Amino acid sequence: MGDTGRLVVAGGAMTIALAAALAALILAIAALLSVLRSRLCTATKIAWAAVVLAAPFLGSLAWFALGRRGTARRTASH
């Protein structure tokens, strides 16, 4: 299994990397749309959008784990 085996492994790794990058991009876009559609004040939306843009994967996860939950509490209390 000379160079052909290495190419198959490299090709599979590249496919996985591209799929992960695409998933991270979709997650970041979904997070940005969710931030912009939220009922937060403009300054808070800008701050969350900056977090998502600065660190797309971690920022998106933080928004969905912490930010959205905070907006649900605010809207439920009004």
Buried (B, 14 or more C-beta within 10 A) or exposed (E): EEEEEEEEEEEEEEEEEEEEEEEEEEBBEBBBEBBEEBEBEEEBBEBBBEBBEEEBBEBBBBBBEEBBEBBEEEEEEE
